[in-house]
Every structure is written in structure tokens, then in C-alpha cells.
Amino acid sequence: MGQRTVLYDWHVSHGARMVDFGGWDMPVQYTTIIDEHSAVRSGAGLFDVSHMGRLSFGGPDSLALIQLVYTNNAATMKDGQVRYGLICNDQGGIRDDVLVYRWPYGYAMVVNAGNRSKIVDWIGASKGSMNVQVDDQTLTTCMIAIQGPNAVAMCKGLTDVDGGSLAYYYAAPTRCMGNRCVVSRTGYTGEDGLEIMIGAAAGVALWEELIKRGGKPCGLGARDTLRLEAAMPLYGHELNEDIDPFQAGLSWAVKMDKDNFRGKEALARRQGDASLRRRIGLELNGKRIAREGAVVKANGKPVGVVTSGTHSPTFAKPIAMAYVDPAFQKVGAGLAIDIRGNDEEAVVVSLPFYKRAK
């Protein structure tokens, strides 16, 4: 049995199919993935993301510790700002991709569920004599994501600070249904939306209030097809300890001009290595889906590997992300993918596959 969020019993009692994800028992779908995917693209979908690790940092050396383990620059953040970045190992490989939050009184970090223990240990090992208190609040809080074109309007009046007043990638401490909470405006689907972090005891009531307001419960299956259409990398697929941020197309989240951080020297060497495979997007010409691990070929020879693939509900065609050799990364290049012994035609396309209308 895996760990369970405060919403676990609700998921089970409402017919969700549960699966293990990052050591947690999580809903993969309630109805169908296509229905849930479409609800997010056209209206508003709800996701239980309480399995994500939530860490808070207090003390005079909080910024110094974050800067030491984080590829982006937290020193230039404004109060309430949220910033994406990576935590790398000393060889430049990605240990996790994270969000850092800046508050007037300290910092917070959201990490991937399956990496939480690893990252807590890594931060602890990096801390040394710094005066920082790191508090893991994952098990005492609930986190719900509301995503879709109607998501922000649906939440109007729910929190004392209106989520619609927040700029993209900003957050605010506020109150929701009489409880202290944090509302943020980020997302992992390609759509606009909000996240609410609240004490675990208030989680079910908040979830049910969002359903009353028109949100459709969605599982990890739709979350995966949505993020893949938006070309957002997933740890364990596009990101791992052997892949560096430059290969993953995340150079914008690495600030090589800031003070030393773990992995910086290795990244300086890897940044200019033109021999490394890079992440690309692929559209398949047929109907068969290229799954993780499928070999990408050019002229009958292996040149890469698929990291994620699905049937796109939005475009009604198979899409995939892969890492391929430098000579085959150009948009428009024709490649083949070995799907159970048959080579299926594919073409390199620009990422993301899906971009919402502004």
C-alpha cells in the first residue's frame, strides 16, 4: 500500500481507478481519459496534487541554501513570485524539477512526489552550518489544482485574495472557507488555472466545493495527456539523473551567471557538448502509439529513444517526445519509430504541440 492523500477515500468512493504513482495511491481516471482531458481543454478540471512535496524554508540563510541547490536565480524573485528551476547532481544530471515560492518571511518549494525524500536528503546534505529550518508540510496539507479556461472564473470569491488578480507564476497567502491557505497561478496542463494549498482537514470540503462550482474530477491519465500536448517534461521520463537541463530544452531555467551552485561546473562543460541527444517532438503518420522506450530510427539505424507518447485527444493523432542524436533534431526531419517490431513513420515538429489561445 502506498501513501494516501486526504482525498483518497473520496476518490475510491466515487469510482476512481487507483494506481501507484511515486509511492502514492492516486486516481488515474474516474470516467475516461478523453472525457477528463476534454473537460480541462474546454471548461475546468480538478486534480488532487497533494502527493507533490511541499517544503518551507525559514531562517537567515534560506536564500543561500536554495541558491546552492537550485539552477535558477531565486535572488531576483519578487515577493509572491513562483519560479521554475532544476536541482542537479554534481555531474549536471537532473535530480528533480521544482517550483520555488518567495514570501516576505521566507521561501517554499514544491517537488515531485517520487523525489521528495531524495530532495529533502539532498538539501539536508547541502545545508552544512547554514541557519535554515526546512519543514516538510506534505502530509499536513492538501493541494488541489483547478485547470482550464473556466478555472479562474469558477474560483471567484472562494479565497480572500482573488486568484484572478494574480499574474501568471505568482502566489499569495490568503484564506479559503475560513482556513489559512495559499493560492497560486501556475499549472501543468497548458491551460490557465489555480492551485490551492490548504490544511489537510479542509481538503475534502474544498474539493467538494469546487465540484459544486463546476469542476470535473480528473485523474493522472488526463494530466499526462494534457502535459504531453503542452510538451511539459515529466520526471522519470524526459528528466532523470543522466539528462542535463540543456538536453531537456530547459536552458532558460539555468542561470550560469549566478554564484556557484551544485552541478554548475559540470553544466558548464555539458552546455557546449554538441554530441549529446536533445529533446524533440514527434508526430506519427499512422494510428499506432509510440510508448516510452520505443527506438527512434533514421535510415534503419537507432538514433534515439521515445520518453513519452500518447494519442492526442486534441489533435486526434499520436504524438511523442524523444531524445535523438544531434543530426536528427531539425523540425521537419523524417524519422521512424519501432513499435513492436514495425517501423512507423514520424516527423520532427516544434514544441509545444498545443498552445492555448491568449
C-alpha positions in Angstrom: 0.0 0.0 0.0 1.3 3.4 -0.9 0.9 6.7 0.9 -2.6 8.3 0.6 -3.7 11.9 0.3 -6.5 13.2 2.4 -8.8 12.8 -0.6 -8.1 9.1 -1.1 -11.4 7.9 0.4 -13.3 10.4 -1.7 -11.6 9.1 -4.9 -12.4 5.5 -4.0 -16.0 6.1 -3.1 -16.6 7.9 -6.3 -15.3 5.2 -8.6 -11.8 6.3 -9.4 -9.4 3.7 -10.6 -6.4 3.9 -8.3 -2.7 3.3 -9.2 0.6 3.7 -7.6 2.4 6.9 -8.6 5.6 8.0 -6.9 4.8 5.8 -3.9 1.3 7.2 -3.5 -2.1 5.6 -4.3 -3.6 8.1 -6.8 -6.6 8.2 -9.2 -5.7 7.6 -12.8 -9.2 8.2 -14.1 -12.9 8.5 -12.9 -14.7 8.2 -16.3 -12.4 8.2 -19.4 -9.1 9.9 -20.0 -10.6 11.6 -23.1 -13.6 12.9 -21.2 -11.4 14.3 -18.5 -8.9 15.7 -20.9 -11.6 17.5 -22.9 -13.1 18.9 -19.7 -9.8 20.7 -19.0 -9.4 22.0 -22.5 -13.0 23.3 -22.7 -14.0 24.0 -19.1 -12.4 23.2 -15.7 -10.9 20.1 -14.3 -9.8 19.3 -10.8 -6.6 17.4 -9.8 -5.6 16.1 -6.5 -1.9 17.0 -6.4 -1.4 16.5 -2.7 1.2 13.9 -3.4 3.6 16.7 -4.5 6.2 17.5 -1.9 5.7 20.9 -0.1 8.7 22.3 1.7 9.1 25.6 3.6 12.3 27.3 4.4 12.8 29.7 7.3 15.9 31.4 8.8 18.5 33.9 7.7 20.3 31.5 5.3 17.2 30.3 3.4 18.1 32.1 0.2 21.7 30.9 0.3 20.7 27.3 0.7 18.1 27.5 -2.2 20.7 29.2 -4.4 23.2 26.4 -3.7 20.9 23.6 -4.8 18.8 25.4 -7.5 19.8 26.2 -11.1 17.6 29.3 -11.5 18.1 32.5 -9.6 15.9 32.9 -6.5 17.7 36.2 -5.5 15.9 38.2 -8.2 12.4 37.0 -7.3 9.7 39.4 -6.0 7.5 38.7 -3.0 4.8 36.3 -4.1 6.6 35.2 -7.3 6.9 31.5 -8.2 9.8 30.3 -10.4 10.6 27.0 -12.1 14.1 25.5 -11.9 16.1 22.3 -11.5 18.0 20.6 -8.8 21.0 18.9 -10.3 23.6 16.4 -9.1 27.3 17.2 -9.2 27.6 15.7 -12.7 24.9 18.1 -14.1 22.1 15.5 -14.3 18.6 16.5 -13.1 17.7 15.3 -9.6 14.3 17.0 -9.8 12.4 19.9 -11.4 10.9 22.2 -8.8 8.9 25.4 -8.1 10.3 27.9 -5.7 8.0 30.4 -4.0 9.2 33.7 -2.4 7.4 35.1 0.6 8.2 38.2 2.7 9.0 35.9 5.5 10.8 33.0 3.7 10.7 30.6 0.8 8.8 27.4 -0.2 9.5 24.7 -2.7 7.2 22.2 -4.4 9.0 19.0 -5.5 7.9 15.8 -7.3 6.2 13.1 -5.2 8.6 10.3 -6.0 11.6 12.6 -5.4 10.6 14.1 -2.1 12.7 12.0 0.2 15.7 12.2 -2.1 15.5 16.0 -2.4 14.9 16.5 1.4 18.1 14.5 2.0 20.0 16.4 -0.8 19.0 19.7 0.8 20.0 18.5 4.2 23.4 17.3 2.9 24.0 20.6 1.2 23.0 22.7 4.3 26.2 22.4 6.3 26.3 25.0 9.0 23.7 27.3 7.4 21.0 28.6 9.7 17.9 27.3 7.9 14.8 25.4 9.1 13.4 23.2 6.4 9.8 22.0 7.2 8.2 19.2 5.1 4.5 20.1 5.1 3.4 17.5 2.6 1.5 15.3 5.0 -0.2 18.1 6.9 -1.6 19.9 3.8 -3.7 19.3 0.8 -3.1 20.7 -2.7 -5.7 20.9 -5.4 -5.1 22.2 -9.0 -8.0 23.7 -11.0 -7.2 23.9 -14.7 -9.0 25.0 -17.8 -10.4 28.2 -19.5 -13.1 28.4 -16.9 -10.9 27.6 -13.9 -10.1 31.1 -12.7 -13.7 32.4 -13.0 -15.0 29.3 -11.3 -12.9 30.2 -8.2 -14.0 33.8 -7.9 -14.9 34.6 -4.3 -13.5 31.3 -3.0 -10.4 32.9 -1.5 -10.0 36.3 0.1 -7.3 37.1 -2.4 -8.9 36.7 -5.8 -6.9 34.2 -7.8 -7.8 36.1 -11.0 -5.9 39.1 -9.7 -2.6 37.1 -9.6 -0.2 37.3 -12.5 1.0 34.1 -14.1 3.5 32.3 -11.8 2.6 34.3 -8.7 1.0 33.2 -5.4 -0.5 34.7 -2.3 -1.1 33.6 1.3 -4.8 34.1 2.0 -7.9 32.4 3.5 -10.3 30.0 1.9 -13.6 28.9 3.5 -12.3 30.2 6.8 -9.0 28.4 6.7 -5.4 29.7 6.0 -4.2 28.7 2.6 -2.0 29.7 -0.4 -3.4 30.3 -3.9 -1.1 30.2 -6.9 -1.4 30.6 -10.6 0.9 28.1 -12.4 -0.3 24.8 -13.9 0.9 21.7 -15.7 -1.7 21.3 -18.5 -1.1 24.1 -20.9 -4.2 25.9 -19.6 -4.8 28.7 -17.2 -5.7 27.8 -13.7 -5.0 27.9 -10.0 -3.7 25.8 -7.2 -4.9 26.0 -3.6 -2.7 24.6 -0.7 -4.7 24.2 2.5 -4.6 22.3 5.7 -5.4 18.6 5.3 -8.5 18.8 7.4 -10.1 21.2 5.0 -9.2 19.3 1.8 -12.4 17.3 1.3 -14.7 20.3 1.9 -12.7 22.4 -0.6 -12.7 19.6 -3.2 -16.5 19.2 -2.9 -17.0 23.0 -3.1 -15.0 23.1 -6.4 -17.2 20.3 -7.8 -20.3 22.3 -6.9 -18.8 25.2 -8.8 -18.5 23.1 -11.9 -15.1 21.5 -11.7 -14.8 17.9 -13.1 -12.6 15.5 -11.1 -9.7 14.3 -13.3 -7.0 11.7 -12.8 -3.4 11.3 -13.6 -4.2 9.8 -17.0 -5.7 13.1 -18.3 -2.9 15.0 -16.5 -0.4 13.1 -18.6 -2.1 13.6 -22.0 -2.5 17.3 -21.2 1.1 17.9 -20.1 2.4 15.9 -23.1 0.4 18.1 -25.6 1.8 21.1 -23.8 5.3 19.5 -24.1 5.9 19.8 -20.3 8.6 17.3 -19.2 7.8 14.7 -16.6 10.4 13.4 -14.1 11.3 9.8 -14.8 10.5 10.2 -18.5 12.0 13.4 -20.0 14.1 14.2 -16.9 16.4 12.0 -14.9 19.9 12.0 -13.3 21.6 11.3 -16.6 19.9 14.1 -18.6 21.0 17.7 -18.1 18.8 20.8 -18.4 20.3 21.8 -21.8 19.5 18.4 -23.3 15.9 18.8 -22.0 15.4 22.2 -23.6 15.4 23.9 -20.2 18.4 26.2 -20.6 16.1 29.2 -19.7 15.8 27.7 -16.1 19.6 27.7 -15.6 21.4 30.9 -14.7 25.1 30.2 -15.3 26.0 33.8 -14.3 24.9 33.4 -10.7 27.1 32.3 -7.8 28.2 28.7 -7.6 25.5 26.1 -7.3 25.7 22.3 -7.2 26.3 20.9 -10.7 27.4 24.3 -12.1 30.9 23.2 -13.2 29.6 20.0 -14.9 26.9 22.0 -16.6 29.5 24.4 -17.9 31.2 21.5 -19.6 28.0 19.9 -20.9 26.5 23.1 -22.2 28.8 23.2 -25.1 28.7 19.5 -25.8 27.1 19.2 -29.3 27.3 15.4 -29.3 24.5 15.0 -26.6 21.0 14.0 -27.5 18.3 16.6 -27.2 14.5 16.5 -26.5 12.3 16.8 -29.6 8.6 16.4 -30.5 7.3 13.9 -33.0 4.0 13.4 -34.8 3.3 9.9 -36.1 1.7 9.5 -39.5 -0.3 6.4 -38.6 -2.6 5.5 -35.7 -0.2 3.4 -33.5 1.1 5.0 -30.3 4.8 5.2 -29.6 5.4 4.3 -25.9 8.3 5.1 -23.6 11.4 3.2 -24.6 10.5 2.8 -28.3 13.6 3.1 -30.5 13.7 6.1 -32.9 15.5 5.3 -36.3 16.9 7.1 -39.3 17.8 5.1 -42.4 17.1 1.9 -40.4 19.6 2.8 -37.6 18.8 3.7 -34.0 19.3 7.5 -33.4 17.2 8.0 -30.2 14.5 6.8 -27.8 10.9 7.8 -27.0 10.4 9.1 -23.5 6.6 9.8 -23.6 3.9 9.0 -26.2 0.2 9.1 -26.4 -2.8 9.6 -28.7 -3.5 13.3 -28.5 -7.2 13.9 -27.8 -7.0 17.4 -29.0 -5.4 16.7 -32.4 -6.6 13.1 -32.8 -3.2 11.7 -33.7 -0.3 10.0 -32.0 2.4 12.4 -30.6 5.6 11.7 -28.7 8.6 13.3 -27.1 12.0 11.7 -27.6 15.8 12.3 -27.2 17.6 12.0 -30.5 21.1 12.5 -31.9 22.1 16.0 -33.0 21.8 15.3 -36.7 18.1 14.4 -36.5 16.7 17.2 -34.3 15.7 19.7 -37.1 11.9 20.4 -37.4 10.6 18.6 -40.5 13.1 15.7 -40.4 11.5 12.4 -41.3 12.2 9.5 -38.8 10.8 6.1 -37.9 9.8 4.6 -34.6 10.0 0.9 -33.9 6.6 -0.1 -32.5 6.6 -3.8 -31.6 8.9 -4.6 -34.5 7.3 -2.4 -37.1 8.8 0.9 -38.2 6.1 3.7 -38.1 6.8 6.9 -40.0 7.1 10.1 -37.9 8.2 13.7 -38.4 10.0 16.1 -36.0 7.7 19.0 -35.1 8.2 22.1 -33.0 7.2 22.1 -29.3 4.8 22.5 -27.7 2.2 20.6 -29.7 -0.5 22.6 -28.0 -0.6 26.3 -27.0 -3.7 27.9 -25.7 -5.1 31.0 -27.2 -4.3 34.1 -25.2 
